[in-house]
């Protein structure tokens, strides 16, 4: 019996190691499947149009920067900088406004809970269930009658309203982890609500706020439908500018891949810079 008891764990260790190695291989394969399209887009962006259009694709073709020169207007055509600046303005300003509005709302729903706060959260989330195309015509008519067509501030207001429900929902979960005793101690010392939110709650919930800001920034940067309808020349955003490369003359793959990579860089850079805060924030809201 003693021999069986001592050999059983030894038999289990190789199996657990084999299982762990198999899961590791599957994880790497899954990651490769998700990253492969991005890597292929990067490679295609450095090919000429003739090499990019070959079927099957030419992997070992000569590399060139013609696609990037065409995107930045160095060989003629429109410059992408106004569209990139418009996207950055709309995304950053709307994200900042969303955080400023979502923080006190989440405070009222998590720490100083109002009556029927669960119904309020459900109402916020239910607004995201409305199909975007259903509100396209009313919003277009409102922008037309108020003179906000082709105005970047119309997108700022719209993106703020679109991201506010999900921001309140996320930050409510994050702020529920803030110890109430710290807030009560600050109030005893005479701190008012703005001071409590800015100097007590915000530093503690900073990972959750960073995660919420990143989500709102990505949603605003990638939005296309309303930007395509509500803007023209002055307030054109980067995704709208990208659609202008698909013309009746054909689809220029190298140029489109170069433009897609450049337009994706702000989102990729923001995600890479805030990855630690993003993981901490999502874990903070998920683990009770």
Secondary structure, 3 states (H helix, E strand, C coil): CHHHHHHHHHHHHHHHHHHHHHHHHHHHHHHHHHHHHHHHHHHHHCCCHHHHCCCCCCCCCCCCCHHHHHHCCCCCCCCCHHHHHHHHHHHHHHHHHHHHHHHHHHHHHHCCCCCCHHHHHHHHHHHHHCCHHHHHHHHHHHHHHCCCCCCHHHHHHHHHHHHHHHHHHHHHHHHCCCCHHHHHHHHHCCCCHHHHHHHHHHHHCHHHHHHHHHHHHHHHHHCCHHHHHHCCCCCCCHHHHHHCCEECCEECHHHHHHHHHHHHHHHHHHHHHCHHHHHHHHHHHHCC
